[in-house]
């Protein structure tokens, strides 16, 4: 149980999100019945909304075809699932994991499946088509209709400040959550996503991956989600053994399905946790660095500045989850 694995994690943000998901899965198991999807609207305005979405579907639940009623940009926070639909390159399927963005055009049909693991939690940003079209045009998007060409963006460096800020907003205490600038974030997220999604990159090639490969990578993604702190080693050999593959084949399979190497993914998870703690908790930078799995503060400072464009101290001092949310990092 994730609740047991995360016990003692205190106020760590990613742990809190995972525990709340696991509690929902435990209630579902106790009550029986099918998995379901629950949405809690956090904020909304004319042409946009953002909701906390918690899904308890698992391998025993059949997927079914759905349709995006609006333009969708969904940040995956916990869990994993398969997302299938029609991209500009043809029928596609993507493995969704924490830090990745699910993309959907208004009217687009899709399916979400949990064949290899139960449950996920996401932040769903929804935009009315006309509102999104104006927003994309203001952001400099080319073309008459800013349709997404792909179904997913992996956990890219360029998205790290926005994902960290959104997660911090969700995990803030109730009064602060209500005052969080969700509309501002929704605009920044949309503009950055349009730029990255329509750059012509596919980022991954998962269409021909066999279910066994997806299952193996899903196991390691969930292992990283549970054990990303300082108490566990997540080297390539450890993750490959969890997947039941040789290091060489695991590296190729993981990168093919996620768009990142295992090292890049683990680093991004740890840095996202560190950024949220820097912005919201009065802890020492050294303690955060060691707690998040970095061997020394020098390595942490270097990695953090490369990811977010500023040092940890400047990030905290400038309330950077807001100020630097739309900094133009390289992918």
Buried (B, 14 or more C-beta within 10 A) or exposed (E): EBBEBBEEBEEBBBBBBBBBBBBBBBEBEEEEEEBEEEEEEBBBEEBBBBBBBBBBBBEEBEBEEBEBEBBBBBBBBBBBBBBBBEBBEEEBBBBBBBBBBBBBBBEBEBBBBBBBBBBBBBBBBBBBBEBBBBBBBEBEBEEEEBBBBBBBBBBBBBBBBBBBBBBBBBBBEEEEBEEBBBBEBBBBBBBBBBBBBBEEBBBBEBBEBEEEBBBBBBBBBBBBBBBBBEEEEBEBEBBBBBBEBEBEBBBBBBBBBBBBBBBBBBBBBBBBBBBBBBBBBEBEBEEBBBBBBBEEBEEBBEBBBEBBBBBBEBBBEEEBBBBBBBBEBEE
